[in-house]
Amino acid sequence: MLKDYSSAELLLDAYEMQRTVEQGRFIFPKELTNSDKETIILNYINSESPNLNYLRLIVNIQSNKDKILLSPKTLLNAKKRAEEEERKLFPEDSGILLESSVVFSKNQEEAVITNVEGMSIKVTYSTKWLEENIGNETLLNNFIYLFEFVDNQMRCNFVSKPSQMGVMERIASSRSRNAYLTGISFKQMNMFSLIQMYGYYNELFSLGVRLESVIEWFFKEYLSNEFQALNFDINMPSTNSTLLEKCTNIMPAVESVLKQFSLFVQEGIVDFELLEIRSEHLSYSNIPSLVNKKYVYGVGEEFNYATFLFFSDQSGLGYNKKNQSSYENYFELLRNESYKLSDYPEYFHQEIEWLLERNYLKSDSEGYITIEDDALILVMRDLYFNQVINYWRSSKTKRNAIDKLETKKAIVFESSLFSKPEQDYINYTLNKSQFNNGWDLRNRYSHTQPKSKNSDKMHEQNYMIFLRLLVLFVIKINDDFCISDSISKREFENITIS
């Protein structure tokens, strides 16, 4: 039997990281029982200097009788030891300062003023502007145009994007193959959007407006009046509810409206008798859309290789020796410099010729290399950095480029209420069905009543997280109805629906 405590790291590498040793995978003796594995892990937790990254892996491990099966007590021990090691490695005054502040000013005329300095963000909003624009529709639109919870394609801005992670973030930290990526940029955006929610919620309350009532208005009145989508209903937590009650009651309300929307897409009406009979589990990836060709995703080896060459900071093409020009990636170099093939080092010729052969690049009459189709490359750039494109929120020129990429089998269309990055983020926030480091907030309030030293503070924060998600759902549902309505009225130029 393996006795050295580093054998625990071997177990975690094999089962959680899926790492290999040279030609093959780790192979453990069949005699190694689950009890043996847990003993090895427990000895590692209690060892003199366990690696913090591996302790975090243990905390979030998904127990499986065919791999590693750990008791709740062992997981708790790992959690406490990880917290102890974090205190040793990261004293209060160490690390990178991520400062975010949201201020509501009674003296400011402009709706919003943003100040970014390094890793610090300060945004000031005008209370006066809010008081003068107190209509329910505007109050919800503020999440789009003031707080920027979504971009101009209605894509959620606080999902994790691998493109926002630095090189060292991508390669230096050990993480489980089942973990949701949480880099510095993701953490700062999530922290900032949560502060926005806190501030806005309290500012509205001081003006005599409950955000919960505005959300109820959206489902009960707005959808009916604006899109003739009848019978939607939601019952938000009351003013007198405790914070624990609010956290416990909000998720049934959230899931109810998502089920109502799914039924409306399928049946064209919200029938509560039919809804009560349907008992299937709500899957955020399976919530349909009213719109065909809703989302665009890049696929295939050619797409992956072309986008790597153009946009990755690791492709090397962003640097040219001739005049020592250096850019973040090859796309930026092409936008700012003019080079012939002979100006590139010979070891880059094969990559550039590959792009030329597939008509991503072209050579002009003087031999200078330029982009063949600007719109097509801009679409690929958007997909590389944002993972998804909302087809109908793109310009006609870019939709044509997307259709061109479809003929090259470089993209696929899918129709759902939430894009894949949004589905991942929702699952990360609410459960552990997909990611072992998820917050699991839905299940925490469904099955237990969480306790902590500062329970009210914890419940208040979690309630703001629930509200932030619900606001995102409102934005996505409204977007779906708006696009569907515009298509039916043929407001998009030269619409073709497949």
C-alpha positions as CSV (number, residue, x, y, z in Angstrom):
1,M,0.0,0.0,0.0
2,L,1.1,3.6,-0.7
3,K,2.2,5.1,2.7
4,D,3.9,8.4,1.9
5,Y,1.4,11.3,2.3
6,S,2.2,12.5,-1.3
7,S,0.3,9.5,-2.5
8,A,-2.8,11.5,-1.7
9,E,-1.7,14.0,-4.4
10,L,-1.3,11.0,-6.8
11,L,-4.9,9.9,-6.1
12,L,-6.2,13.5,-6.6
13,D,-4.2,13.9,-9.8
14,A,-5.6,10.6,-11.2
15,Y,-9.2,11.0,-10.2
16,E,-9.8,14.8,-10.0
17,M,-7.3,16.2,-12.4
18,Q,-7.2,13.3,-14.9
19,R,-3.4,13.8,-15.3
20,T,-1.3,11.1,-17.0
21,V,2.2,9.8,-16.4
22,E,4.2,9.8,-19.6
23,Q,2.7,7.0,-21.8
24,G,-0.3,6.0,-19.6
25,R,-2.6,6.9,-16.8
26,F,-2.0,6.3,-13.2
27,I,-2.7,2.7,-12.2
28,F,-3.5,1.8,-8.6
29,P,-3.6,-1.7,-7.2
30,K,-7.1,-3.3,-7.1
31,E,-6.5,-4.1,-3.4
32,L,-6.7,-0.3,-2.7
33,T,-10.2,0.1,-1.1
34,N,-12.2,3.2,-0.7
35,S,-11.4,3.0,3.0
36,D,-7.7,3.0,2.1
37,K,-8.1,6.0,-0.1
38,E,-9.9,7.9,2.6
39,T,-7.1,7.1,5.1
40,I,-4.5,8.3,2.7
41,I,-6.5,11.6,2.1
42,L,-7.1,12.1,5.8
43,N,-3.4,11.5,6.6
44,Y,-2.6,14.1,4.0
45,I,-5.0,16.6,5.5
46,N,-3.4,16.2,8.9
47,S,0.2,16.2,7.6
48,E,2.7,18.9,8.4
49,S,2.6,20.9,5.1
50,P,-0.2,19.9,2.7
51,N,-0.5,21.8,-0.5
52,L,-3.3,24.4,-0.3
53,N,-4.4,23.7,-3.9
54,Y,-4.9,20.0,-3.1
55,L,-6.8,20.8,0.1
56,R,-9.2,22.9,-2.0
57,L,-9.6,20.0,-4.4
58,I,-10.5,17.7,-1.5
59,V,-13.0,20.2,-0.1
60,N,-14.9,20.2,-3.5
61,I,-14.3,16.6,-4.4
62,Q,-17.4,14.8,-5.9
63,S,-17.5,11.5,-4.0
64,N,-17.8,8.5,-6.2
65,K,-17.6,4.8,-5.0
66,D,-15.6,3.9,-8.2
67,K,-13.0,6.7,-7.6
68,I,-12.8,8.3,-4.1
69,L,-15.6,8.2,-1.6
70,L,-15.1,10.6,1.3
71,S,-17.2,11.0,4.4
72,P,-18.7,14.5,5.4
73,K,-16.3,14.5,8.4
74,T,-13.3,14.2,6.2
75,L,-14.6,16.9,3.9
76,L,-15.1,19.2,6.9
77,N,-11.6,18.5,8.1
78,A,-10.3,19.4,4.7
79,K,-12.3,22.6,4.8
80,K,-10.9,23.7,8.2
81,R,-7.3,22.8,7.2
82,A,-7.6,24.8,4.0
83,E,-8.9,27.8,5.9
84,E,-5.9,27.4,8.3
85,E,-3.4,27.3,5.4
86,E,-5.0,30.2,3.7
87,R,-4.6,32.3,6.8
88,K,-0.9,31.4,6.9
89,L,-0.2,32.0,3.3
90,F,-2.4,35.1,2.8
91,P,-2.4,37.4,5.8
92,E,-5.0,40.2,5.8
93,D,-2.7,42.8,4.3
94,S,-1.3,40.5,1.5
95,G,-2.4,39.8,-2.0
96,I,-3.8,41.9,-4.8
97,L,-6.2,44.7,-3.7
98,L,-9.5,44.5,-5.7
99,E,-11.4,47.7,-4.7
100,S,-14.9,48.2,-5.9
101,S,-17.3,50.9,-4.8
102,V,-20.8,52.0,-5.8
103,V,-22.1,55.4,-4.6
104,F,-25.5,57.0,-5.1
105,S,-25.2,60.8,-5.1
106,K,-27.9,63.4,-4.6
107,N,-25.8,66.1,-6.2
108,Q,-24.8,64.4,-9.4
109,E,-26.6,65.4,-12.6
110,E,-25.2,62.7,-14.9
111,A,-26.9,59.3,-14.6
112,V,-23.6,57.5,-14.1
113,I,-19.9,58.4,-13.7
114,T,-17.3,55.6,-13.9
115,N,-13.7,55.9,-12.6
116,V,-11.3,52.9,-13.1
117,E,-7.7,53.1,-11.8
118,G,-5.8,49.9,-12.1
119,M,-7.7,47.2,-10.2
120,S,-10.0,49.7,-8.5
121,I,-13.5,50.6,-9.8
122,K,-15.6,53.4,-8.5
123,V,-19.0,54.1,-10.0
124,T,-21.3,56.9,-8.9
125,Y,-25.0,57.0,-9.8
126,S,-27.4,59.9,-9.6
127,T,-30.2,59.6,-7.1
128,K,-31.8,62.6,-8.7
129,W,-31.9,60.8,-12.0
130,L,-33.5,57.8,-10.4
131,E,-36.2,60.0,-8.8
132,E,-37.0,61.5,-12.1
133,N,-37.1,58.1,-13.9
134,I,-39.0,55.9,-11.5
135,G,-41.2,53.9,-14.0
136,N,-41.0,50.2,-13.6
137,E,-39.7,49.6,-17.2
138,T,-36.9,52.1,-16.7
139,L,-36.0,50.6,-13.3
140,L,-35.4,47.3,-14.9
141,N,-33.6,48.8,-17.9
142,N,-31.2,50.3,-15.5
143,F,-29.7,46.8,-15.0
144,I,-28.9,46.9,-18.7
145,Y,-27.9,50.4,-19.5
146,L,-26.6,51.7,-16.1
147,F,-25.3,48.6,-14.3
148,E,-24.4,46.7,-17.5
149,F,-25.4,43.3,-16.2
150,V,-25.5,42.3,-19.9
151,D,-23.8,43.7,-23.1
152,N,-25.4,45.0,-26.3
153,Q,-26.2,41.4,-27.3
154,M,-27.9,40.7,-24.0
155,R,-25.1,38.3,-23.0
156,C,-24.5,38.1,-19.2
157,N,-21.4,40.1,-18.3
158,F,-20.5,38.3,-15.1
159,V,-20.0,34.8,-16.4
160,S,-16.5,33.4,-16.3
161,K,-14.5,33.7,-19.6
162,P,-11.3,31.8,-20.1
163,S,-10.1,34.7,-22.3
164,Q,-10.1,37.0,-19.3
165,M,-7.6,34.9,-17.4
166,G,-3.9,35.7,-17.5
167,V,-1.3,33.2,-18.6
168,M,-0.2,32.5,-15.0
169,E,-3.9,32.1,-13.9
170,R,-4.4,29.5,-16.6
171,I,-1.3,27.4,-15.9
172,A,-0.2,28.0,-12.3
173,S,-3.2,26.9,-10.2
174,S,-4.3,23.3,-9.7
175,R,-8.0,22.9,-10.3
176,S,-10.3,19.9,-10.6
177,R,-11.5,19.0,-14.1
178,N,-15.0,19.5,-12.7
179,A,-14.4,23.0,-11.4
180,Y,-15.8,26.3,-12.7
181,L,-13.1,28.7,-13.7
182,T,-12.9,31.6,-11.3
183,G,-10.1,34.0,-12.2
184,I,-9.4,37.5,-10.9
185,S,-11.5,39.2,-13.5
186,F,-14.5,37.0,-12.8
187,K,-14.2,37.5,-9.0
188,Q,-14.0,41.3,-9.4
189,M,-17.0,41.4,-11.8
190,N,-19.1,39.3,-9.5
191,M,-18.2,41.3,-6.5
192,F,-18.9,44.6,-8.3
193,S,-22.3,43.4,-9.7
194,L,-23.3,42.3,-6.2
195,I,-22.4,45.7,-4.7
196,Q,-24.5,47.3,-7.5
197,M,-27.4,45.1,-6.5
198,Y,-27.0,45.9,-2.8
199,G,-26.8,49.7,-3.5
200,Y,-29.7,49.8,-6.0
201,Y,-32.0,47.7,-3.9
202,N,-31.5,49.9,-0.8
203,E,-31.7,53.1,-2.9
204,L,-35.0,52.1,-4.4
205,F,-36.3,51.0,-1.0
206,S,-35.5,54.5,0.3
207,L,-37.6,55.9,-2.6
208,G,-40.5,53.8,-1.6
209,V,-40.0,51.1,-4.3
210,R,-39.5,47.4,-3.7
211,L,-37.5,45.7,-6.4
212,E,-39.6,42.5,-5.7
213,S,-42.7,44.5,-6.7
214,V,-41.1,45.7,-10.0
215,I,-40.3,42.1,-10.9
216,E,-43.8,41.0,-10.1
217,W,-45.1,43.8,-12.4
218,F,-42.9,42.5,-15.2
219,F,-44.4,39.0,-15.2
220,K,-48.0,39.9,-14.2
221,E,-48.5,43.0,-16.3
222,Y,-45.7,43.8,-18.7
223,L,-45.5,40.5,-20.6
224,S,-49.3,40.5,-21.1
225,N,-49.5,44.2,-22.2
226,E,-46.4,44.2,-24.4
227,F,-46.5,40.7,-26.0
228,Q,-49.9,39.4,-25.2
229,A,-48.2,36.6,-23.1
230,L,-51.0,35.9,-20.7
231,N,-51.2,34.2,-17.3
232,F,-47.6,34.6,-16.1
233,D,-47.5,34.8,-12.4
234,I,-44.9,35.1,-9.6
235,N,-45.1,35.6,-5.9
236,M,-42.0,37.2,-4.5
237,P,-41.0,37.2,-0.8
238,S,-43.0,39.8,1.3
239,T,-41.6,42.8,3.1
240,N,-42.1,41.2,6.5
241,S,-40.3,38.0,5.6
242,T,-37.1,37.3,7.5
243,L,-33.9,37.1,5.4
244,L,-33.9,33.3,5.9
245,E,-37.5,33.1,4.7
246,K,-36.7,35.3,1.7
247,C,-33.8,33.0,0.7
248,T,-35.9,29.9,1.2
249,N,-39.0,31.2,-0.7
250,I,-37.4,33.0,-3.7
251,M,-36.1,29.9,-5.5
252,P,-39.6,28.3,-5.9
253,A,-40.8,31.6,-7.4
254,V,-37.8,31.7,-9.7
255,E,-38.2,28.1,-10.9
256,S,-42.0,28.6,-11.3
257,V,-41.6,31.4,-13.8
258,L,-38.9,29.5,-15.8
259,K,-41.3,26.6,-16.0
260,Q,-44.1,28.9,-17.1
261,F,-41.8,30.3,-19.8
262,S,-40.9,26.8,-21.0
263,L,-44.6,25.9,-21.2
264,F,-45.4,29.1,-23.1
265,V,-42.7,28.4,-25.7
266,Q,-44.1,24.8,-26.2
267,E,-47.8,25.5,-25.9
268,G,-48.3,29.2,-26.6
269,I,-50.0,29.7,-23.3
270,V,-49.4,29.3,-19.6
271,D,-51.8,26.6,-18.3
272,F,-51.3,26.1,-14.6
273,E,-53.3,22.9,-14.6
274,L,-50.9,21.5,-17.2
275,L,-48.0,22.9,-15.3
276,E,-49.0,21.1,-12.1
277,I,-49.2,17.8,-13.9
278,R,-45.7,18.2,-15.5
279,S,-43.3,17.1,-12.8
280,E,-40.0,17.0,-14.7
281,H,-36.9,18.4,-13.1
282,L,-36.0,21.9,-14.2
283,S,-32.8,21.9,-16.2
284,Y,-31.4,25.4,-17.1
285,S,-29.8,24.0,-20.2
286,N,-33.2,22.7,-21.5
287,I,-35.2,25.9,-21.2
288,P,-36.3,26.5,-24.8
289,S,-36.4,29.8,-26.8
290,L,-39.1,31.4,-28.9
291,V,-36.4,32.1,-31.5
292,N,-34.7,29.8,-34.0
293,K,-30.9,30.3,-34.6
294,K,-30.7,32.1,-31.2
295,Y,-27.1,31.4,-30.3
296,V,-23.9,30.9,-32.3
297,Y,-21.0,28.7,-31.1
298,G,-17.6,28.1,-32.8
299,V,-16.8,24.4,-33.4
300,G,-14.3,22.2,-35.1
301,E,-10.5,21.9,-35.5
302,E,-10.3,24.6,-38.2
303,F,-12.2,27.1,-36.1
304,N,-10.1,26.3,-33.0
305,Y,-6.8,26.6,-34.9
306,A,-7.7,29.7,-36.8
307,T,-8.9,31.6,-33.7
308,F,-5.8,30.4,-31.8
309,L,-3.5,31.9,-34.5
310,F,-5.4,35.2,-34.7
311,F,-6.4,35.9,-31.1
312,S,-4.3,33.8,-28.6
313,D,-1.5,35.6,-26.8
314,Q,0.4,32.3,-27.1
315,S,0.4,31.9,-30.9
316,G,3.5,34.1,-31.3
317,L,2.3,35.8,-34.4
318,G,1.6,39.0,-32.5
319,Y,5.3,39.8,-32.5
320,N,7.4,40.6,-35.6
321,K,11.1,40.8,-35.5
322,K,11.5,43.1,-38.4
323,N,10.8,46.3,-36.5
324,Q,10.2,44.6,-33.1
325,S,6.5,45.4,-33.1
326,S,4.6,43.6,-30.4
327,Y,0.8,43.3,-30.0
328,E,-1.5,41.2,-27.8
329,N,-2.2,38.9,-30.7
330,Y,-1.9,38.5,-34.5
331,F,-5.2,40.2,-35.2
332,E,-4.0,43.4,-33.5
333,L,-0.8,43.3,-35.4
334,L,-2.7,43.0,-38.8
335,R,-4.8,46.0,-37.8
336,N,-1.8,48.2,-37.2
337,E,1.1,46.9,-39.3
338,S,1.7,45.9,-43.0
339,Y,4.0,42.9,-43.7
340,K,4.7,40.7,-46.6
341,L,5.2,36.9,-46.0
342,S,9.0,37.4,-46.4
343,D,8.9,39.8,-43.5
344,Y,7.9,37.0,-41.1
345,P,10.4,34.5,-39.6
346,E,10.4,31.3,-41.7
347,Y,9.1,29.3,-38.8
348,F,5.8,31.3,-39.0
349,H,5.3,30.8,-42.8
350,Q,3.4,27.5,-42.5
351,E,0.8,29.0,-40.1
352,I,0.3,32.1,-42.3
353,E,0.1,30.0,-45.5
354,W,-2.5,27.9,-43.8
355,L,-4.6,31.0,-43.2
356,L,-4.1,32.2,-46.7
357,E,-5.1,28.8,-48.2
358,R,-8.4,28.9,-46.3
359,N,-9.2,32.5,-47.2
360,Y,-8.9,34.0,-43.8
361,L,-6.0,36.1,-45.2
362,K,-5.2,37.5,-48.6
363,S,-2.1,38.9,-50.3
364,D,-2.6,42.2,-52.2
365,S,-0.9,43.2,-55.5
366,E,2.2,44.3,-53.6
367,G,2.4,41.2,-51.6
368,Y,1.2,42.6,-48.3
369,I,-0.9,40.3,-46.2
370,T,-4.3,41.5,-45.0
371,I,-7.5,40.1,-43.7
372,E,-9.8,38.6,-46.4
373,D,-13.2,39.4,-44.8
374,D,-13.2,41.8,-41.9
375,A,-16.7,41.0,-40.7
376,L,-16.0,37.2,-40.6
377,I,-12.8,37.7,-38.6
378,L,-14.6,40.1,-36.2
379,V,-17.3,37.4,-35.7
380,M,-14.6,34.8,-34.9
381,R,-12.9,37.3,-32.6
382,D,-16.2,37.8,-30.7
383,L,-16.7,34.0,-30.4
384,Y,-13.1,33.5,-29.2
385,F,-13.4,36.1,-26.4
386,N,-17.1,35.7,-25.5
387,Q,-17.7,32.0,-26.4
388,V,-21.2,32.8,-27.9
389,I,-23.0,35.3,-30.2
390,N,-26.6,36.2,-30.1
391,Y,-27.4,35.9,-33.8
392,W,-30.3,38.3,-34.0
393,R,-28.5,41.0,-31.9
394,S,-25.8,41.1,-34.5
395,S,-25.7,43.5,-37.5
396,K,-26.8,42.3,-40.9
397,T,-23.2,42.3,-42.1
398,K,-22.1,40.1,-39.2
399,R,-25.1,37.8,-39.6
400,N,-24.0,37.3,-43.3
401,A,-20.5,36.4,-42.0
402,I,-22.0,34.0,-39.5
403,D,-23.9,32.3,-42.3
404,K,-20.7,32.1,-44.3
405,L,-19.0,30.4,-41.3
406,E,-21.8,27.9,-41.2
407,T,-21.0,26.8,-44.8
408,K,-17.5,26.2,-43.6
409,K,-18.9,24.1,-40.7
410,A,-17.0,26.4,-38.3
411,I,-20.1,27.3,-36.2
412,V,-23.4,25.7,-35.0
413,F,-26.7,27.3,-34.0
414,E,-28.6,26.4,-30.9
415,S,-31.9,27.8,-29.5
416,S,-32.3,28.1,-25.7
417,L,-33.2,30.8,-23.3
418,F,-29.7,30.9,-21.8
419,S,-26.5,30.6,-23.6
420,K,-24.0,27.9,-22.6
421,P,-21.8,30.2,-20.5
422,E,-24.9,31.5,-18.8
423,Q,-26.1,27.9,-18.1
424,D,-22.8,27.1,-16.6
425,Y,-22.9,30.2,-14.4
426,I,-26.4,29.5,-13.2
427,N,-25.4,25.9,-12.3
428,Y,-22.3,27.2,-10.5
429,T,-24.4,29.5,-8.4
430,L,-27.3,27.3,-7.6
431,N,-26.2,23.7,-7.5
432,K,-23.3,21.2,-7.8
433,S,-24.8,19.2,-10.7
434,Q,-22.0,20.3,-13.0
435,F,-19.2,21.9,-11.0
436,N,-17.8,20.6,-7.7
437,N,-16.8,24.1,-6.5
438,G,-20.3,25.6,-7.0
439,W,-22.0,27.7,-4.4
440,D,-24.9,25.3,-4.2
441,L,-27.2,28.0,-2.9
442,R,-30.5,26.5,-4.1
443,N,-29.8,23.2,-2.4
444,R,-28.5,24.8,0.7
445,Y,-31.9,26.5,1.3
446,S,-34.0,23.6,0.0
447,H,-32.6,20.9,2.3
448,T,-31.2,22.8,5.3
449,Q,-31.3,26.1,7.0
450,P,-27.7,27.4,6.8
451,K,-26.1,28.7,10.0
452,S,-23.0,30.8,10.5
453,K,-21.6,33.2,13.0
454,N,-23.2,36.1,11.0
455,S,-26.3,34.3,9.7
456,D,-28.2,37.5,8.8
457,K,-25.3,38.9,6.9
458,M,-24.9,35.7,5.0
459,H,-28.6,35.4,4.2
460,E,-28.7,39.0,3.0
461,Q,-25.8,38.4,0.7
462,N,-27.3,35.2,-0.6
463,Y,-30.6,36.9,-1.2
464,M,-28.9,39.6,-3.3
465,I,-27.3,36.8,-5.3
466,F,-30.7,35.2,-5.9
467,L,-32.1,38.6,-6.9
468,R,-29.2,39.2,-9.3
469,L,-30.0,35.9,-11.0
470,L,-33.7,36.6,-11.2
471,V,-33.0,40.0,-12.7
472,L,-30.8,38.2,-15.3
473,F,-33.7,35.9,-16.0
474,V,-36.0,38.9,-16.5
475,I,-33.6,40.4,-19.0
476,K,-33.2,37.1,-20.9
477,I,-37.0,36.5,-21.1
478,N,-37.6,40.0,-22.2
479,D,-34.9,39.7,-24.9
480,D,-36.4,36.4,-26.1
481,F,-39.9,38.0,-26.5
482,C,-38.4,41.1,-28.1
483,I,-36.5,39.2,-30.8
484,S,-39.5,36.9,-31.5
485,D,-41.8,39.9,-31.8
486,S,-39.4,41.7,-34.2
487,I,-39.0,38.6,-36.3
488,S,-42.8,38.1,-36.6
489,K,-43.1,41.8,-37.6
490,R,-40.2,41.3,-40.1
491,E,-38.2,44.1,-38.6
492,F,-34.9,42.5,-39.3
493,E,-33.6,43.2,-42.7
494,N,-33.9,40.3,-45.2
495,I,-34.8,37.8,-42.5
496,T,-34.3,34.1,-43.2
497,I,-35.5,31.6,-40.6
498,S,-34.3,28.0,-40.8
